[in-house]
Amino acid sequence: MDKPSATLWQPPAERIAASELTRFARLARQRHGAPPAASGPEASWQALHAWSVRERAAFWSALWDHAGVIGERGAQVLSDGDRMPGARWFEDGRLNFAENLLAGPEAQLALIACDESGSRRTLSRPELRHAVHAVAAGFAAAGIGPGDVVAGFLANTPEAVIAMLATARLGATWTSTSPDFGASAVIERFGQTGAKLLVATGSYRYGGKHFDCTAKLAEILRGMPALRTLVLVDTGNVPAGAPADTRPWHELLALDPAQAPPLQRFPFNTPLCVLYSSGTTGKPKAIVHGAGGTLLQHRKEHLLHTDIRPGDRVFFFTTTGWMMWNWLVSALASQATIILYDGSPTFPDNDVLWRMAAAERINVFGTSPRFLAAMEKAGVKPRASHDLGALRTILSTGSPLAANQFDYVYESVAPDVQLASISGGTDIVSCFCLGVPWLPVRRGQIQGAGLAMATDVYDSDGQPVVDQRGELVCAAPFPSMPLGFLNDADGVRYHKAYFERFANIWHHGDYAIRTASGGFVILGRSDAVLNPGGVRIGTAEIYRQVEQLPEILESLAIGQKHDGDERVVLFLRLRPGTALDAMLEQRIRQAIRDGASPRHVPARIIAVADLPRTLSGKLVELAVRDVVHGLPVGNREALANPEVLELFRDLPQLRS
């Protein structure tokens, strides 16, 4: 493995002093017994993090105080604090998730919504509150209350945010997908929830094209037998099979907000949302997250790790079908203005998001390694063409961020930003490791573990290891652990998903390295780890080397059973006009050998027209591996482009 150790950015002393993390540390020392500052920022961070894991109840109490959570904390912060699962948080606490997100200065913009057509909408805090209370009145009139599920088939627009907050205001549970999901994929998700109300769009735009969803929506309605009410956001055709109680969105917005039920505060663990696993190995798991745990975890990550401040403008490129949408919306609780974007990140050109970042004076810009790689390959240099002076932090998640992409950000985007690669998942609606404002950014590394997260890397015997490959785990409970899975009353599926490998330890399923400096390098999913000659190899170790070559747009590696062993097979999506000739193949092998090891060098390298990906855009190694071995693919509906799998069937290059 290449040594991802070079320091690319060092936080200035004045930035450290002004950070929310510094303010929190001061409060935690004064009121909650946190250790005093050490000899420098890195030593102080290590001491603070160790305290936060050791004294979890004190940490989360301090966080409640620092974040100014609106609600009643109650007397009991943590019970059965060593049980995982089984720990109980804030058992007598009460809050309303929406109340916390809607509070803030009257004059402040709550959200700015842009799309690929160039349109722009804004909502102030008072306007957002008015809309949420009005829509909540409409939902309540339709019989929605605690215990009910409201589903959203919506693009990343203000209507989705309003509907989600109206649902939370009533103590009901929200779930959503984006309209580019196929009907079967939506039914697989929403059909598990028993949703009584669906807020839906009849069309969307992407890449300059208009897509009508009327027929798709009719099919979705047939797969939601518990549905009683349909709310249509646009004024297109009413789909066939629509329930008798079908109404336009604008009617709800026109309601008197005073008609909404009085705002209540609900128990800490009231279900807030249902999120879904990718479903690439079977039916998507419907994961239930609680209002209190989600709010506290997001407040921690926004304030202390991302240093979001009142008035900041925060953007993450996401859809309503990905947990980062929930994460972005929660930034409202930090009195930030959230930026929504609907459409393609590269239409009408590669500069569209950078133009928006400059025009809207975005302070926190969130994206994916795939986007950054595409920008680098296209030769886009935003710092040369746009004023990004307001930009303070760049976030990246969705897959491991390669070391050369760190270089690209500092050379071509902005030299003075904190580049925070973050890693967690839908499973926890948050992060295990992420940015730390006090620490340097080291090439190829995530800066550190989340506060109060006992994130570690274990070997196969369940022992912590440093600078060695192993399994990413969390060794102590945290508030945003799922409340459970739907249709899993005895918790068997939940336990099997996370606690079967190591007793009383969360096993996340990522292959990773914890570095001596306390950083993390994610190497890919554990179930996709390669094992040639008995040596475990993370696929990201190969991708980091290969995708530095300008001819290669994307790569995907699998292990193929061969002659009683396993050999590495590398598939490539090449830049248009590029051929996989002997010279390029030699350069690929040399890059992998030099940057990783001879063990990582693939036995076969094959160019293909496209690679399969999930509905949220992640490449799917397991599906390709199954096709290559002649096995059925677990759930084709989880893929955005399942037809691509035929490119990998019965390849002559893999017969010998």
C-alpha positions as CSV (number, residue, x, y, z in Angstrom):
1,M,0.0,0.0,0.0
2,D,1.2,3.5,-0.8
3,K,2.0,5.6,2.3
4,P,-0.9,8.0,2.7
5,S,1.0,10.2,5.2
6,A,2.0,13.5,3.6
7,T,0.3,16.4,5.4
8,L,-1.6,18.4,2.8
9,W,-3.3,20.9,5.1
10,Q,-2.8,22.1,8.6
11,P,-5.5,24.1,10.4
12,P,-4.4,27.6,11.3
13,A,-4.2,28.3,15.0
14,E,-6.9,31.0,14.7
15,R,-9.3,28.5,12.9
16,I,-8.8,26.0,15.7
17,A,-9.4,28.7,18.4
18,A,-12.6,29.8,16.7
19,S,-14.0,26.3,16.0
20,E,-17.1,24.8,17.6
21,L,-15.0,21.9,18.7
22,T,-12.9,24.3,20.8
23,R,-16.0,25.8,22.3
24,F,-17.4,22.4,23.1
25,A,-14.1,21.2,24.7
26,R,-14.2,24.2,27.0
27,L,-17.7,23.5,28.1
28,A,-17.0,19.8,28.6
29,R,-14.0,20.6,30.8
30,Q,-15.9,23.1,32.9
31,R,-19.1,21.1,33.5
32,H,-18.6,17.5,32.5
33,G,-15.1,16.4,33.6
34,A,-13.4,16.3,30.2
35,P,-9.6,16.3,30.4
36,P,-7.6,19.6,30.2
37,A,-6.0,20.7,27.0
38,A,-2.8,18.9,26.2
39,S,0.5,20.1,24.7
40,G,-0.9,20.5,21.2
41,P,-4.0,20.1,19.1
42,E,-3.4,16.4,18.2
43,A,-2.7,15.4,21.8
44,S,-5.7,17.4,23.0
45,W,-7.8,15.6,20.4
46,Q,-6.6,12.2,21.5
47,A,-7.4,13.0,25.1
48,L,-10.8,14.4,24.3
49,H,-11.8,11.5,22.1
50,A,-10.6,8.9,24.7
51,W,-12.7,10.7,27.3
52,S,-15.8,10.8,25.0
53,V,-15.6,7.0,24.5
54,R,-14.9,6.2,28.1
55,E,-17.5,8.6,29.6
56,R,-20.2,8.3,27.0
57,A,-23.0,9.5,29.2
58,A,-21.1,12.6,30.2
59,F,-20.2,13.3,26.5
60,W,-23.7,13.1,25.2
61,S,-24.9,15.3,28.1
62,A,-22.3,17.8,27.2
63,L,-23.3,17.7,23.6
64,W,-27.0,18.2,24.5
65,D,-26.0,21.3,26.4
66,H,-23.6,22.7,23.8
67,A,-26.0,22.1,20.9
68,G,-28.8,23.7,22.7
69,V,-31.1,20.8,22.0
70,I,-34.8,21.8,22.4
71,G,-36.5,19.3,24.7
72,E,-36.4,17.7,28.1
73,R,-33.2,15.6,28.6
74,G,-34.5,13.6,31.5
75,A,-32.5,12.2,34.4
76,Q,-31.2,8.9,32.9
77,V,-28.8,9.4,30.0
78,L,-27.6,5.8,29.5
79,S,-28.7,2.5,30.9
80,D,-27.0,-0.9,30.2
81,G,-24.2,1.1,28.6
82,D,-22.0,-1.9,27.9
83,R,-24.7,-3.9,25.9
84,M,-24.6,-3.8,22.2
85,P,-27.3,-4.1,21.2
86,G,-29.3,-3.4,24.3
87,A,-28.0,0.0,25.6
88,R,-30.8,2.5,26.2
89,W,-30.3,6.3,25.7
90,F,-32.3,9.1,27.3
91,E,-35.1,6.9,28.4
92,D,-37.1,9.7,29.9
93,G,-36.0,12.4,27.4
94,R,-38.5,14.1,25.1
95,L,-38.1,16.2,22.0
96,N,-39.6,17.1,18.6
97,F,-37.2,16.6,15.8
98,A,-38.9,19.2,13.6
99,E,-39.0,21.8,16.4
100,N,-35.2,21.6,16.6
101,L,-34.7,22.0,12.9
102,L,-37.2,24.9,12.4
103,A,-35.8,27.1,15.2
104,G,-33.6,30.0,14.1
105,P,-33.4,33.7,13.2
106,E,-36.4,35.1,11.5
107,A,-34.4,36.9,8.8
108,Q,-32.3,33.8,7.8
109,L,-32.7,31.8,4.7
110,A,-33.5,28.2,5.6
111,L,-32.9,26.7,2.2
112,I,-31.9,27.5,-1.4
113,A,-33.0,25.1,-4.1
114,C,-31.3,25.0,-7.5
115,D,-31.7,22.7,-10.4
116,E,-30.0,21.8,-13.6
117,S,-32.3,24.1,-15.6
118,G,-31.0,27.1,-13.8
119,S,-34.0,27.8,-11.6
120,R,-33.6,28.9,-8.0
121,R,-36.1,29.0,-5.1
122,T,-35.6,30.1,-1.6
123,L,-37.4,29.7,1.7
124,S,-36.8,31.8,4.8
125,R,-37.0,30.3,8.3
126,P,-40.5,31.8,8.8
127,E,-41.6,30.6,5.3
128,L,-40.4,27.1,6.0
129,R,-42.1,27.0,9.4
130,H,-45.3,28.2,7.8
131,A,-45.2,25.5,5.1
132,V,-44.3,22.7,7.5
133,H,-47.2,23.6,9.9
134,A,-49.6,23.9,7.0
135,V,-48.7,20.6,5.5
136,A,-48.7,19.0,9.0
137,A,-52.3,20.2,9.3
138,G,-53.1,18.4,6.0
139,F,-51.4,15.2,7.1
140,A,-53.2,15.2,10.4
141,A,-56.5,15.7,8.7
142,A,-55.7,12.6,6.6
143,G,-55.2,10.7,9.9
144,I,-51.5,10.8,10.2
145,G,-50.0,10.6,13.7
146,P,-47.5,8.8,15.8
147,G,-46.9,5.3,14.6
148,D,-47.9,6.1,11.0
149,V,-45.5,6.1,8.0
150,V,-45.4,8.8,5.3
151,A,-43.5,8.0,2.1
152,G,-42.0,10.4,-0.3
153,F,-41.4,9.6,-4.0
154,L,-39.6,12.9,-4.6
155,A,-36.7,14.7,-6.1
156,N,-34.3,16.8,-3.9
157,T,-36.6,19.8,-3.7
158,P,-38.1,22.0,-1.0
159,E,-41.3,19.9,-1.1
160,A,-39.3,16.9,0.2
161,V,-37.9,18.8,3.1
162,I,-41.3,20.3,4.0
163,A,-43.0,16.9,3.9
164,M,-40.3,15.2,6.0
165,L,-40.4,17.9,8.7
166,A,-44.2,17.9,8.7
167,T,-44.1,14.2,9.3
168,A,-41.6,14.5,12.1
169,R,-43.6,17.4,13.6
170,L,-46.6,14.9,14.1
171,G,-44.3,12.2,15.6
172,A,-44.9,10.0,12.5
173,T,-42.1,8.3,10.5
174,W,-40.7,9.4,7.1
175,T,-39.3,7.3,4.3
176,S,-38.3,8.4,0.8
177,T,-36.8,7.4,-2.5
178,S,-35.9,9.5,-5.5
179,P,-38.1,9.3,-8.7
180,D,-35.4,7.7,-10.8
181,F,-35.9,4.4,-8.8
182,G,-37.8,1.7,-10.7
183,A,-41.3,0.8,-9.6
184,S,-40.2,-2.6,-8.3
185,A,-37.4,-1.0,-6.3
186,V,-39.8,1.5,-4.7
187,I,-42.3,-1.2,-3.9
188,E,-39.6,-3.4,-2.3
189,R,-38.9,-0.5,0.0
190,F,-42.2,1.3,0.7
191,G,-44.1,-2.0,0.6
192,Q,-42.4,-3.0,3.8
193,T,-43.5,0.1,5.7
194,G,-47.3,0.0,5.6
195,A,-47.2,3.7,4.6
196,K,-50.6,5.4,4.8
197,L,-49.7,8.6,2.9
198,L,-47.6,9.1,-0.2
199,V,-46.2,12.4,-1.4
200,A,-45.2,12.0,-5.0
201,T,-44.0,13.7,-8.1
202,G,-45.3,12.8,-11.5
203,S,-42.1,13.7,-13.3
204,Y,-38.5,14.8,-13.0
205,R,-35.5,16.1,-15.1
206,Y,-32.0,14.7,-15.3
207,G,-29.3,15.3,-17.8
208,G,-31.5,17.7,-19.8
209,K,-34.2,15.0,-20.3
210,H,-37.7,15.0,-18.9
211,F,-39.1,11.8,-17.4
212,D,-42.8,11.2,-16.9
213,C,-43.5,9.0,-13.9
214,T,-47.3,8.6,-14.2
215,A,-47.2,5.0,-15.3
216,K,-44.5,4.1,-12.8
217,L,-46.5,5.8,-10.0
218,A,-49.6,3.7,-10.9
219,E,-47.5,0.6,-10.5
220,I,-46.1,1.8,-7.2
221,L,-49.7,2.5,-5.9
222,R,-50.6,-1.1,-6.6
223,G,-47.7,-2.3,-4.4
224,M,-48.8,-0.1,-1.4
225,P,-52.0,-1.8,-0.1
226,A,-52.1,0.2,3.1
227,L,-52.1,3.6,1.3
228,R,-55.0,5.8,2.0
229,T,-53.9,9.3,0.8
230,L,-51.9,10.5,-2.2
231,V,-50.5,14.0,-2.4
232,L,-49.3,15.0,-5.9
233,V,-46.6,17.7,-5.9
234,D,-47.0,18.7,-9.5
235,T,-50.2,19.1,-11.5
236,G,-49.6,16.3,-14.1
237,N,-51.9,13.4,-14.8
238,V,-53.4,11.6,-11.8
239,P,-52.1,8.0,-12.0
240,A,-54.4,5.1,-12.5
241,G,-55.4,3.5,-9.3
242,A,-55.0,6.6,-7.2
243,P,-56.9,6.4,-3.9
244,A,-60.1,8.4,-3.5
245,D,-58.2,10.8,-1.2
246,T,-55.9,12.2,-3.8
247,R,-55.1,15.9,-3.5
248,P,-52.6,18.4,-4.9
249,W,-49.7,19.7,-2.8
250,H,-50.7,23.3,-3.2
251,E,-54.0,22.6,-1.3
252,L,-52.0,21.5,1.7
253,L,-49.7,24.6,1.5
254,A,-52.8,26.8,1.5
255,L,-54.1,25.4,4.8
256,D,-54.0,27.5,7.9
257,P,-51.0,26.4,10.0
258,A,-53.0,27.0,13.1
259,Q,-55.1,24.0,12.1
260,A,-52.1,21.7,12.8
261,P,-52.3,19.8,16.1
262,P,-50.4,21.5,19.0
263,L,-46.7,20.8,18.8
264,Q,-45.8,17.8,21.1
265,R,-42.5,16.5,22.3
266,F,-42.2,12.7,21.9
267,P,-40.0,10.1,23.5
268,F,-36.3,10.2,22.5
269,N,-36.6,6.9,20.6
270,T,-39.7,7.8,18.6
271,P,-39.1,6.4,15.1
272,L,-38.1,9.2,12.8
273,C,-37.3,7.6,9.5
274,V,-36.9,4.3,7.7
275,L,-33.8,4.0,5.5
276,Y,-32.9,1.1,3.3
277,S,-29.8,-1.0,2.6
278,S,-28.8,-1.2,-1.0
279,G,-30.5,-4.6,-1.5
280,T,-27.8,-6.0,-3.8
281,T,-27.8,-9.3,-1.9
282,G,-31.5,-9.6,-1.3
283,K,-34.5,-7.6,-0.4
284,P,-33.4,-4.2,1.1
285,K,-33.3,-4.1,4.9
286,A,-35.8,-1.5,6.2
287,I,-33.7,0.2,9.0
288,V,-35.6,2.2,11.6
289,H,-33.9,5.2,13.1
290,G,-35.0,7.2,16.2
291,A,-35.5,10.9,16.3
292,G,-33.3,11.6,19.3
293,G,-30.4,9.5,18.3
294,T,-30.4,10.9,14.8
295,L,-30.6,14.5,16.0
296,L,-27.8,14.2,18.5
297,Q,-25.5,12.3,16.2
298,H,-26.0,14.8,13.4
299,R,-25.6,17.7,15.7
300,K,-22.3,16.3,16.9
301,E,-21.1,15.7,13.3
302,H,-22.2,19.1,12.0
303,L,-21.0,21.2,14.9
304,L,-17.9,19.4,16.2
305,H,-16.6,17.6,13.2
306,T,-17.7,19.8,10.2
307,D,-17.6,23.1,12.2
308,I,-20.9,24.3,10.8
309,R,-21.8,27.7,12.2
310,P,-25.0,29.8,12.2
311,G,-25.4,31.4,8.8
312,D,-23.2,28.9,7.0
313,R,-24.3,27.6,3.6
314,V,-24.1,23.8,3.5
315,F,-24.4,21.7,0.3
316,F,-24.2,18.0,-0.3
317,F,-24.9,16.5,-3.7
318,T,-27.5,13.8,-2.9
319,T,-30.9,12.4,-3.7
320,T,-33.8,11.7,-1.3
321,G,-32.9,8.0,-1.7
322,W,-29.6,8.3,0.2
323,M,-28.9,8.9,3.9
324,M,-26.8,12.0,3.1
325,W,-30.1,13.7,2.2
326,N,-31.2,13.2,5.8
327,W,-27.8,14.3,7.1
328,L,-28.0,17.5,5.0
329,V,-31.5,18.4,6.1
330,S,-30.4,18.1,9.8
331,A,-28.0,20.9,9.2
332,L,-31.0,23.2,9.6
333,A,-30.6,22.6,13.4
334,S,-27.3,24.3,13.3
335,Q,-29.0,27.4,11.9
336,A,-27.3,26.9,8.6
337,T,-28.8,27.5,5.2
338,I,-29.0,24.2,3.3
339,I,-28.5,24.1,-0.5
340,L,-30.5,21.6,-2.5
341,Y,-29.6,20.6,-6.0
342,D,-31.9,18.6,-8.3
343,G,-30.4,17.1,-11.5
344,S,-27.2,16.0,-13.0
345,P,-23.9,17.2,-11.5
346,T,-22.4,17.5,-15.0
347,F,-25.3,19.1,-17.0
348,P,-25.2,21.3,-18.9
349,D,-21.4,21.1,-18.3
350,N,-18.8,20.0,-15.7
351,D,-18.8,23.4,-14.1
352,V,-22.5,23.5,-13.0
353,L,-21.9,22.7,-9.3
354,W,-18.8,24.9,-9.0
355,R,-20.7,27.8,-10.5
356,M,-23.4,27.2,-7.9
357,A,-20.7,27.0,-5.1
358,A,-19.3,30.4,-6.2
359,A,-22.7,32.1,-6.7
360,E,-24.2,30.9,-3.5
361,R,-21.1,31.4,-1.4
362,I,-21.1,27.8,-0.2
363,N,-19.1,27.2,3.0
364,V,-19.4,23.4,3.1
365,F,-19.4,21.5,-0.2
366,G,-20.2,17.7,-0.1
367,T,-19.7,15.3,-3.0
368,S,-18.4,11.9,-3.9
369,P,-15.0,10.4,-5.0
370,R,-16.7,9.5,-8.2
371,F,-17.5,13.2,-8.9
372,L,-14.0,14.3,-8.0
373,A,-12.4,11.7,-10.2
374,A,-14.6,12.7,-13.1
375,M,-13.6,16.3,-12.6
376,E,-9.9,15.4,-12.5
377,K,-10.2,13.3,-15.7
378,A,-12.0,16.1,-17.4
379,G,-9.3,18.6,-16.5
380,V,-11.7,20.8,-14.5
381,K,-9.8,23.3,-12.3
382,P,-12.4,25.3,-10.4
383,R,-10.0,27.5,-8.5
384,A,-8.8,28.9,-11.8
385,S,-12.3,29.8,-13.0
386,H,-14.5,30.4,-9.9
387,D,-14.3,32.5,-6.8
388,L,-14.5,29.8,-4.1
389,G,-13.3,32.1,-1.3
390,A,-16.2,31.2,0.9
391,L,-15.4,27.5,0.8
392,R,-14.1,26.3,4.1
393,T,-14.7,22.5,4.0
394,I,-15.1,19.8,1.3
395,L,-16.7,16.6,2.3
396,S,-16.5,13.3,0.4
397,T,-18.3,10.0,0.9
398,G,-20.0,7.2,-0.9
399,S,-16.8,5.2,-1.5
400,P,-13.1,5.5,-0.4
401,L,-11.4,8.7,-1.5
402,A,-8.2,7.9,-3.3
403,A,-4.9,9.6,-2.4
404,N,-4.6,11.2,-5.8
405,Q,-8.0,12.8,-5.3
406,F,-6.7,14.5,-2.2
407,D,-4.0,16.0,-4.5
408,Y,-6.6,17.1,-7.0
409,V,-8.7,19.0,-4.4
410,Y,-5.7,20.9,-3.1
411,E,-4.1,21.6,-6.5
412,S,-7.2,22.3,-8.6
413,V,-10.1,23.2,-6.3
414,A,-9.0,25.1,-3.2
415,P,-5.7,25.0,-1.3
416,D,-7.0,26.3,2.0
417,V,-9.9,23.9,2.7
418,Q,-10.3,21.1,5.2
419,L,-10.9,18.0,3.0
420,A,-12.9,15.6,5.1
421,S,-13.4,12.2,3.8
422,I,-16.2,10.6,5.9
423,S,-17.3,7.0,6.3
424,G,-20.3,5.5,8.0
425,G,-23.6,4.4,6.4
426,T,-27.3,4.1,6.1
427,D,-27.1,1.6,9.0
428,I,-26.2,4.3,11.5
429,V,-27.5,7.3,9.5
430,S,-24.1,8.9,10.3
431,C,-20.4,8.3,10.4
432,F,-17.9,6.1,12.2
433,C,-14.9,8.2,11.1
434,L,-14.8,11.7,9.6
435,G,-13.2,15.1,9.7
436,V,-11.6,16.7,12.8
437,P,-11.1,20.5,12.7
438,W,-8.1,20.4,15.0
439,L,-6.1,17.9,12.9
440,P,-4.0,18.0,9.8
441,V,-5.3,16.4,6.6
442,R,-3.0,13.6,5.6
443,R,-3.0,12.3,2.1
444,G,-5.3,9.3,1.7
445,Q,-6.6,9.3,5.3
446,I,-9.8,10.0,7.0
447,Q,-8.8,12.3,9.9
448,G,-10.2,10.4,12.8
449,A,-13.0,8.5,14.6
450,G,-16.2,10.3,15.6
451,L,-16.4,11.6,19.1
452,A,-17.9,9.0,21.5
453,M,-17.5,6.4,18.7
454,A,-15.3,3.5,19.8
455,T,-14.3,3.0,16.1
456,D,-11.4,0.5,15.6
457,V,-10.0,-2.1,13.3
458,Y,-9.9,-5.8,14.4
459,D,-8.1,-8.7,13.0
460,S,-9.8,-12.1,12.4
461,D,-9.3,-13.0,16.0
462,G,-11.1,-9.9,17.2
463,Q,-8.0,-8.0,18.4
464,P,-7.3,-4.4,17.6
465,V,-4.6,-3.8,15.0
466,V,-2.8,-0.6,13.8
467,D,-1.3,-0.2,10.3
468,Q,-2.7,-3.5,9.4
469,R,-5.7,-4.5,7.3
470,G,-8.8,-5.7,9.2
471,E,-12.5,-5.3,9.9
472,L,-14.0,-1.9,10.8
473,V,-15.8,-2.2,14.1
474,C,-17.4,-0.1,16.9
475,A,-16.8,-1.4,20.3
476,A,-19.3,0.6,22.3
477,P,-22.9,1.7,21.9
478,F,-24.0,5.0,20.4
479,P,-27.3,6.8,20.2
480,S,-27.9,6.5,16.4
481,M,-27.8,2.7,16.4
482,P,-31.0,1.5,14.6
483,L,-34.0,1.0,16.7
484,G,-34.3,-2.2,14.6
485,F,-35.4,-3.5,11.3
486,L,-39.0,-3.6,10.1
487,N,-40.6,-7.0,10.2
488,D,-37.9,-8.3,12.6
489,A,-39.8,-8.5,15.9
490,D,-37.3,-10.8,17.6
491,G,-34.3,-8.9,16.3
492,V,-32.7,-11.9,14.7
493,R,-32.0,-10.2,11.4
494,Y,-30.6,-7.1,13.1
495,H,-28.3,-9.2,15.3
496,K,-27.1,-11.2,12.3
497,A,-26.4,-8.1,10.3
498,Y,-24.0,-6.4,12.8
499,F,-23.2,-8.6,15.8
500,E,-22.7,-12.1,14.5
501,R,-19.0,-11.8,13.7
502,F,-17.8,-10.3,17.1
503,A,-19.8,-10.7,20.3
504,N,-21.1,-7.4,21.7
505,I,-19.2,-5.5,18.9
506,W,-20.7,-3.7,15.9
507,H,-19.1,-5.2,12.8
508,H,-19.7,-2.8,10.0
509,G,-18.6,-4.9,7.0
510,D,-15.8,-2.5,5.8
511,Y,-12.2,-3.6,5.3
512,A,-10.0,-0.9,6.7
513,I,-6.7,0.3,8.2
514,R,-6.3,2.3,11.4
515,T,-3.1,4.3,11.1
516,A,-0.6,5.0,13.9
517,S,-1.7,8.7,13.7
518,G,-5.3,7.8,14.5
519,G,-6.6,8.2,10.9
520,F,-8.4,5.6,8.9
521,V,-8.1,4.2,5.3
522,I,-11.2,2.4,4.0
523,L,-10.3,-0.5,1.6
524,G,-13.7,-1.5,0.5
525,R,-16.5,-3.8,1.6
526,S,-15.5,-6.9,3.5
527,D,-17.7,-9.2,1.4
528,A,-15.9,-8.0,-1.7
529,V,-12.4,-8.5,-0.3
530,L,-10.1,-10.5,-2.7
531,N,-8.2,-13.5,-1.4
532,P,-5.6,-14.6,-4.0
533,G,-3.2,-17.1,-2.5
534,G,-4.8,-16.6,1.0
535,V,-3.8,-12.9,1.1
536,R,-6.7,-10.6,1.8
537,I,-6.8,-7.5,-0.5
538,G,-9.2,-4.6,-0.4
539,T,-10.5,-3.6,-3.8
540,A,-10.0,0.1,-3.0
541,E,-6.2,-0.6,-2.8
542,I,-6.3,-1.5,-6.5
543,Y,-8.7,1.3,-7.5
544,R,-6.4,3.9,-6.0
545,Q,-3.6,3.0,-8.3
546,V,-5.6,2.3,-11.5
547,E,-7.8,5.3,-11.5
548,Q,-4.8,7.7,-11.4
549,L,-4.2,6.8,-15.1
550,P,-6.0,9.3,-17.4
551,E,-7.2,6.7,-19.8
552,I,-9.3,5.0,-17.1
553,L,-12.7,6.4,-15.9
554,E,-13.7,3.6,-13.5
555,S,-12.6,0.2,-12.4
556,L,-14.1,-2.8,-10.7
557,A,-12.2,-5.8,-9.3
558,I,-13.5,-9.3,-8.3
559,G,-12.0,-12.6,-7.2
560,Q,-12.6,-15.4,-9.7
561,K,-12.3,-19.0,-8.5
562,H,-9.6,-20.7,-10.6
563,D,-7.5,-23.8,-10.3
564,G,-8.4,-24.3,-6.7
565,D,-7.4,-20.7,-5.8
566,E,-8.7,-17.3,-6.5
567,R,-7.3,-14.9,-9.1
568,V,-7.9,-11.1,-9.4
569,V,-9.9,-9.9,-12.4
570,L,-10.0,-6.2,-13.1
571,F,-12.7,-4.7,-15.3
572,L,-12.2,-1.2,-16.7
573,R,-14.4,1.5,-18.2
574,L,-12.1,3.5,-20.5
575,R,-12.2,7.1,-21.7
576,P,-13.9,7.2,-25.1
577,G,-11.4,6.6,-27.9
578,T,-9.0,4.7,-25.7
579,A,-8.2,1.0,-26.4
580,L,-6.9,-1.5,-23.9
581,D,-3.7,-2.4,-25.8
582,A,-0.6,-4.2,-24.5
583,M,1.1,-0.9,-23.6
584,L,-1.8,0.4,-21.5
585,E,-2.2,-3.0,-19.8
586,Q,1.5,-3.0,-18.9
587,R,1.2,0.5,-17.4
588,I,-1.7,-0.6,-15.3
589,R,0.1,-3.6,-14.0
590,Q,3.2,-1.6,-13.2
591,A,1.1,1.1,-11.4
592,I,-0.5,-1.6,-9.2
593,R,2.8,-3.3,-8.5
594,D,4.6,-0.1,-7.6
595,G,1.7,1.5,-5.6
596,A,0.3,-1.6,-3.9
597,S,2.2,-4.9,-4.2
598,P,2.8,-7.7,-6.7
599,R,-0.1,-9.6,-5.0
600,H,-2.5,-6.9,-6.1
601,V,-1.7,-7.2,-9.8
602,P,-4.7,-8.8,-11.6
603,A,-4.4,-12.0,-13.5
604,R,-6.9,-10.7,-16.1
605,I,-7.6,-7.1,-17.2
606,I,-10.8,-6.6,-19.3
607,A,-12.3,-3.5,-20.8
608,V,-16.1,-3.2,-20.7
609,A,-18.6,-0.6,-22.0
610,D,-20.1,0.0,-18.5
611,L,-20.1,-1.1,-14.9
612,P,-23.2,-2.0,-12.8
613,R,-24.1,0.4,-10.0
614,T,-26.8,0.7,-7.3
615,L,-29.6,3.2,-7.4
616,S,-27.4,5.5,-5.3
617,G,-24.5,5.2,-7.7
618,K,-22.2,2.7,-6.0
619,L,-20.4,0.1,-8.1
620,V,-21.5,-3.4,-7.4
621,E,-18.7,-5.9,-7.2
622,L,-20.7,-8.8,-5.8
623,A,-23.2,-8.8,-8.7
624,V,-20.4,-9.0,-11.2
625,R,-18.7,-11.8,-9.2
626,D,-22.0,-13.8,-9.2
627,V,-22.4,-13.4,-13.0
628,V,-18.8,-14.5,-13.7
629,H,-19.4,-17.6,-11.6
630,G,-22.7,-18.4,-13.2
631,L,-24.7,-17.7,-10.0
632,P,-28.0,-15.8,-9.9
633,V,-27.8,-12.2,-8.9
634,G,-29.6,-11.6,-5.6
635,N,-31.7,-8.6,-6.4
636,R,-31.5,-7.0,-9.9
637,E,-34.1,-4.4,-8.8
638,A,-31.4,-2.8,-6.6
639,L,-29.4,-1.9,-9.7
640,A,-29.8,1.3,-11.7
641,N,-28.5,-0.5,-14.8
642,P,-29.0,-4.3,-14.4
643,E,-28.7,-4.9,-18.2
644,V,-25.0,-4.1,-17.9
645,L,-24.5,-7.5,-16.1
646,E,-24.8,-9.3,-19.4
647,L,-21.4,-7.8,-20.4
648,F,-19.8,-10.1,-17.8
649,R,-21.4,-13.3,-18.7
650,D,-19.4,-16.2,-20.3
651,L,-16.4,-14.0,-21.2
652,P,-13.8,-15.9,-23.2
653,Q,-10.9,-14.2,-21.4
654,L,-12.0,-15.9,-18.1
655,R,-12.2,-19.5,-19.4
656,S,-8.5,-20.2,-19.1
